[in-house]
Amino acid sequence: MRYFAELSYKGTAYCGWQRQPNARSVQQTIEEALSTILREPIEVVGAGRTDTGVHAAFYVAHFDTSRKIDNPESVVYHLNALLPEDVAFRSIYPVADDAHARFDATEREYRYYIQRHKDPFTRATTWQLSAQLDIEAMNRAAHTLLTTEDFTTFAKLGSNNTTNICHITRAEWVEIECGMIVFIFRANRFLRNMVRAVVGTLVDVGRGKITPEQFEEIVASRDLSRSSSSAPASGLFLTDVKY
């Protein structure tokens, strides 16, 4: 039987979602816990491949098991007792045998958090950046993304994407409490490192290094060399997956 699992994780200690031969991944950690609890080898397929140090406030994965899970709440309880403190299951529920956590997703949301003063309590989950930022200019530039389809400018080299086309439904900077701002980015799909590259370039708009008009030209150029340095992984969260 196939099950979907909803979970969250803090990515600081991991090499990313995907299992790696020489580093600890979120996928490996979850597979080991599920295999122990269900007493059979379990492989999981995630909604996406978050990079090293990236977090997920909401994540979906699917797995197959040879037997029916009669008490999903009990399995979740035991998984959370076994898993490290930086990975937490929310729920497990049965789905159709052909349901797919990655390919069936219709929309994903990432949020990127910038803390504008030194804060020891958010150091691992924000980009701590004291520079003055023009939020209005950053939002004028971000609006360009809503009418863009080809994101080659922000596509990491060697990613083997079949296409760099993405459809953006929201791209907006919002000021929240405690001197923090967040970039909310929703789309049907994202390219590897795309969000961090976009954020890094938009921050250069906020710093006055690039105008919103120049940002539009950079996006249209489809030239990776014209994007700015990627924002640090620490501030990036996957926050929603829609099916």
N, C-alpha and C positions, 0 to 999 in steps of 0.2 A: 504494500500500500504506500501511497505517496502522501507526504505531509508538508505543509508550509510551517515555518517557524518564524516568529517575529522576535527580534532581539536588539540589543544595543551593545556597543563596545567603545572603550577608550583606546585609541590606536597607538598611543605613545610607545608602548613596549613591543610593538609588532612590526614586522616587515611589510605589513599590508594585509589585505584579505587573503590573497591567493597563497596556497601552500608552496613553500620553497624548500630546496634540498638542504640548505645550510643556515636557515634562520627561522625563528618562530613566527608563525602566521596565525591570524584569527581562524581561518578555515581549519588548520590542523588542530588547534585547541578545541574547537567545537566538535570535530569529527571524533577525536579521542574521547571526549566526554559522552557523546551520544553512543559510541560503540560500547563504552563501559556500562552505561545505564541499560541499553537495549540488548546487550550481550550478543552482539553480532557486528561485523564490520559495517560501518556506515560512512557513506560519502555524501557530502553536501554540495549543493550548487547555489551560489549566491546571486543576489540581484545585480551586483556589480563588483568590480575589483578596485577597492579603495587602495591608495598607495601607502607607503611607509609613513607611519605617524598620523594618518588621517583617521578621524573618528566617525562613528555612526550613532546618532541619537535614535534612529529607527532604521532597521535593516530587515530584509526578508530573505530567507533561504529555503530550499526544499531538499528533502531526502526521502529515500525509499527504505522500507523495512519489511521483513517477511511476515510480520504478524501485526494484527490490529492493536493500536494503543487504546486500551479501554479507559484509562484515566489520565488524560493529557496534563491536568493540573498537577498530579503527583509526579509525572515525569519532569515537568518544569521545575518543581520544587527540588527534586533530587539533582537535576542538572545544575541549578544555581548553587546548591551546596557543594558540588564538585568543582565547578568552574572557578577560575581566579576572579578576584574582585573587580577586574576591569572588563569582564564579559558577563552579560545578564540576559537570560531568556525571559520573554514576556508571555508568549503563548505558543501552542502547537495545535494545529487543526488539520483534519483530513481534506484532501483536494482530489480532483480528477487525476487519473494516472498520467495524463499528458500535460498537466499544468506545469508551467516552467517559471521559476522565480526570476530569471533574467529575461527571457525572450517574450514573456507575456506582459511585462511591465510597459505601461503606456506613458508614464511620466515619472520623473524623478526630481527631487528638490535637494539642492545643497545650500548650506548657509556658511558664510565665512565671517568670523568674528575678529574685530580689531579693538584692542584695549588701548586707549589713548593716554594711559599713565601706567607706571610700574605697579604691578599687583602680584604679589607672590602666590596668591590663591588661584589665579587664572593663567599662570605662566605656561602651563602645558596644554591649554585649550584655547589660546588666542594668539594673535600676532600683537605683541606689545610695541606700539609705534607712537612715539611722542610728537612726531611731525604734525604741523598744522595742515589740515586737509580741507579742501573746498568741496563739501558734500554736494552742493548744487551742481558744480561742474562735473563731478563724478557721475551724477545721475543723468545729466544731459548726454554724456558720453555713453553711459550704459544703455540709454534708449536706442542707440544704434543697433544693439544686439537683437532687439525685437524684430527688426526688419532684415536681419542677416540670416543666411542659410549655410554658407560655406565658411567653416571655421578653421581652414588650413593654417591661418596665421597663428592659431593657438594649439595646433596639433603636434604632439611630441614626436620627434623623429624616431623611426624604427618601431612605431606602434602597430604597423600592419593593418591599419583601418581599411575596410572595404569602401568606406565613404566618409567624408568629413562634413556631411550635411547634418545639421541639427536644427530643430525647430524650437525656438525659445518662447516661453509664455510669460515669464517674469524675470526682470533684471533690475533690481532696485536696492539702493542703499538706504538703510533706516537707522536713525539714532535711537538707542535704547538707554537704559539706566546705567549709572556708574561710569560714565565717560566712555561707553562702548558703542561701536557702530557695527552693523551687520549687513552683509550683502546677501540678498535672497535671489537665488538663481534656479529657475524651473525650466525644464525642457524634456522632450521625449527621450533624449539620449545625450550623453556627454562623452567627449574624447578623453583619452588618458592625459592627465595633467592640465586639461583645458581650463578648469575653474581657477586653479592657482595662477595660471598664466594670464587669464582675464583680470583677476584681482590685482596682480602685480602691475599690470599696465594701467588699470583704472586708478590705482594709488598714485602712479606718476602723473595722471591728470590732476588728481587732488593736490599734489605737491606743486603744480604749476609747471612741470617739466614738459607736459604734452597738453595741447588744447583739445577740447572735445572734437573739433573739426579734424585735427591731426589723428586722433584716435579712430575716427571714422575711416580715414585714409589708410591707416595701419590695418584695420580689419579687412578692408576691401583689397589690400595688396596681396593677400594670401601668401605672405612672406614671413616665416617664423622668425627670421633674424630681426624683424622690426618690432616684435613684442618685447616687453620689459622682462626683467628677471621674475621668475615665479615667486609668489608669496609663500611663506613658510607653511609646511604641512600642519603645524600645530593648531591653526585657527579654523581648519576645514572640517565640516560635519556633513555627512549625508543625513537628511532630516525627514525624508518622506519618499515612499515608492507607491505609485498608483497602478491598479490593475483594472 
